[in-house]
Amino acid sequence: MFKKILLATDGSEHSLRSAEHAIKLAIQFNGTVDVVYVVDARTSKSDVLHYVDKYEVKRERQEKIKPVLTLLESSEIDYKVQILHGEPGPSIVDYANKHDFNCVVVGSRGLNNLQTMVLGSVSHKLAKRVKCPVLITK
Amino acid sequence: MRDESYYTTNRRGAKLNLQTIKQEWFGNIRGDVLAGIVVALALIPEAIAFSIIAGVDPMVGLYASFCIAIIIAFVGGRPGMISAATGAMALLMITLIADHGLQYLFAATILTGIIQILFGVFKLASVMKFVPRSVMVGFVNALAILIFTSQLQHFVGEGWVMYALVGLTLAIIYLLPRITKAIPSTLVAIIVVTAIAVFGNIGIRTVGDLGNLTQQLPVFLIPSIPFNLETLIIIFPYSLALAIVGLLESLLTANIVDDMTDTESNKNRESRGQGIANVVTGFFGGMAGCAMIGQSVINVKSGGRGRLSSLVAGLFLMFLIIVLGGIVVQIPMAALAGVMIMVAIGTFDWSSLTNLHRLPRTDAVVMVVTVVTVVVTHDLSKGVLAGVLLSAIFFASKISKVKVTQIVALEGSKKVYKVNGQIFFASVNDLLDKFDFSDSVKEVEIDLSYAHLWDDSAIGALDKIEMKFEQNNIHVTYSGLNEESKHLKKQIGGFSKASGH
């Protein structure tokens, strides 16, 4: 039933907990996990400014979501990583709806409260607009 | 057979090229046209405000933005990037305009373009890598601070109305996107504040008080300046600074757009394109410009990806000025100051403040020195120069630590010095102090297995060491030279010793 799972992550503590749930689901249904990490304009700007070249930028981003990847690595399930560019909410919605996922797993909270207040929460946008079931983890 | 295969690859190459051109121009028509319109709306207040910073009529910035945006659409190397009149460039022109006038600015703009074209032709975009990250961070932070402080003059002698209107402008800019993102919030802020000022009959300074606005297309003109060496001496330092700062910001912006869109771009073509755009702008009564981080981000976020968006932005900008010029002069300075404060806040790299204590100490110092130099001199290029020089000095001092260990061999009659590190002009002084020349040994071996000789100072230092030992009748031999060092030593070794006698 949940064969193809999309895990949205930002490398935070909260997203680590959603990763645990995604893994549990994948194990139970013998499924695969696609990890997406979205780079928004602000992050793009500061990453390019602070790191020497695009290879270092790429490495730093892998480093950011490393806790999630280590967790997936140790679980021995099949997983892929996709880095998207744009605003987190719409980008994930778009990606999820284009690739026939059975389930999207996302944390209820992201990096900080201020952003949630100004931009609205990503999990809320996903719950509204993604066509498959969305699991919002606490 | 051979001819035929050559023919097909050539044809495929040409076809591919045509496809790329088609893709770059018409691959995203809807997104590009919409984004171009949004960018044009956001450009107007900035072009006017940057003109006022430079001390010229708003038309100079508007003509520049119009010309640069259109030319770059055709000759730029990074589709989806927006170039126009910018704060970084405006800040560099202030004294040129104040001391010599507008005609010299046009001439300097043309020369800036020529320098940038040469940069592109000689593929010098890679020189950018010699500008360390901490200098770039210092550059954007200093730029933000200067844009902010340039607005403070508009508050002098103004009452609470000014503060209230600036506050209102900022509130609309930051709060409106929570309700709708369809219209640029800066535009709404300007319309609302202008409406309040016009209908409320508030006697507040407007754009019209600071300069003229002509509702016509720019015309070709040759700057009316004496064409002699004296003129060149006046404008060249400005042009060089403008060229460097323009390329620095343009290539940084190109990298950001590359990352945001996950695509590649041609940096040398962009350098040439910036140059061509500035040359044309100078002939059409505009001021030098470059790529804009803020506007490019707005463009990409609004769906702009291709060359069309920059063209639409330029055309629509001019259309608006011709149609709405009469209203534009009524925009209160309070609204523009609010927009500029927003630009300053957006330009500043806030993460560099929170990360400052985590950076290596020397990187933090370089960043702060870059910022302070710019704020004191009001010249971004001087800040970059100071930052690059300081980084070079730090690098040299880090790398110039040479370790020398002594080993006594052959029952005290021979001594081996193991040299570990980079031997070059900055490290040779330390090196000499580490040898004991008045030793009682007969023979000295200098082991250079873990050393690298870089320049003639290194060779000179070795010759000096050899000479000093020989004055005490101690024979010197070398071992473990790597190929490069051996070659260098053979090439210039012995010269300095010979001349010393």
Interface residues (C-beta under 8 A of the other chain):
Chain A: V39 A41 S44 K45 S46 D47 V48 L49 H50 Y51 V52 K54 V57 H85 G86 E87 V118 G120
Chain B: K129 R133 M136 V137 V140 R178 L252 N255 I256 D258 D259 M260 T261 D262 I293 V297 V300 K301 D349 S351 S352
